[in-house]
Amino acid sequence: MKRAKLNNDKITALYCRLSKDDGTNNESMSISTQKTMLKDYAKRNGFLNCQFYVDDGYSGTNYDRPAFRQLIEDIQDGEVSTLITKDLSRLGRNYLETGTYIEVFFPNHNVRYIAINDGVDSINNAQMDITPFRNIINEMYAKDTSRKIKSALHARRMQGKYMATTAPFGYQKDEKDHNHLVIDEVTAPVVELIFSIAEEGVGLHTICNRLRKAKVLKPSFYKKELFERFMDEEKMYDWDTAYVSQILHNPVYAGNLTVADKPTKTMRSKKRQYIPYAEREIIYGTHEPIIEQNRWNNVQKILQSRPPVIGESSSGYDNIFRGIIKCADCGSAMLAKVEQKRKRNNVLDKTFYCCTKYRKFGKEGCSSHTIEARTVHEVVLADIQKHAGQALTDRKAMVTEIAERLNLQLSADKEQQKKELRQCKQRVSEIENLYAKLYEDLTRELLTEKRFQMLSARYDSEQEELTAKIKELEKSAIADKEQLSSIEQFAEQISDYAGITKLNFKIINQLIEKILVSEPVEVDGQKIQRLTIHYKFIGALETLE
């Protein structure tokens, strides 16, 4: 090797780098091995004033490394004459940036670059011709490693493994399995409180204000305890709306995990790609939920509803039916209108609902469907009280009654259904045996080919009919079972509201899917307006007048 004239006043930089991507068990790549190799090489070739620059645990695709930054600063200050690495990949695995350093930056600062194992020496032009290709290969290796790591992480997430470094607020990592979440008894009640307030239909600012007034410690407080991070005591209760929104939207609190919510776009870019909540891949039932799934779903519906600020408006009327009450004919939302000219003390008696489409387009859009707000409140309250009372006094009778209204197969009908299903399956089994006998008779020449074809076609047709019927019966049985479970769930939930005297946003959104208001009609000289309440889990039980 050609020796260069050395400047004893300048540094011979010996740069070492190692990351997890390089393999922690590979002794030939270890920092100690690199140091030994570089030191021996410098000694054999007469390089003096050697100084190590070491980045342990830093990827070659990222040039924002502490020791490397210091090396660049020293080169810019004119303190370095030679830079030596074990190979090109130690300098970096991004061929564009690595090539820029080798072919532009180092020559401009009169720095000789040597990569021992790759036979690269910047004073030898012949050796430098192949260097760009080596850099490309190194980047291809980094991309392949990145792809394999992402694939492995994705596979583990698909198995329901929690792969983040720290557990989300409200949870802790299981001591027996760090990829599994367990409920944190200290912080989980705060999550429960946030969801409880959200169910009232209030906005994020209101939730934060309530948490602050109640002196509920925000998550940063717990981080300070765990990681010894400093935090201003005065801001201990100053909740952030963005963080509250993140908690309310996160499926982790319903016992589910998101596979990837903000993946990086490329290996080089550290910018993350935002995936909308509706498009994220979810793995269900991975850990114990803090918030039951139906309740979590209900909160998502509340968050998506309009307007974003819920509560008493300037008119003084708290529209607790917002997003629930709709026109029975066109499906549009019913608009709450407060008529201030009405000389009544209670704002409820000044308010009425009418079809939004009618308000916008007049009779060309729809009819008004006008109904007094007090009427809606009283009718809905009475219906909830009625069903809640039934659920409390005789839940079994109530479940049976609702099931019969929904035409579910119960008791004797269910037994008949089971009997029919058994008979169909038995007949399918008999046909299989008949097929076997037919084929045996055919091979023994006891049956003609024509006769065999005729009988097998008949059996095929019968078997197809039976298979279809079996599927229909099984599907019906599953649907009935699920519907019956929903009725029981409804009865249990509505029983909690027995004896209520006033409605609120939370009650309405927990129990009711929608309320349909029909246009008033005249029956026997009397105007009648129908109101149909569609309860969650079971749908409409009856139409009220």
Summary of the structure (lengths in Angstrom):
residues: 545
radius of gyration: 36.8
end to end distance: 101.2
largest distance: 114.9
contacts: 1533
relative contact order: 0.06
helix: 51%
strand: 15%
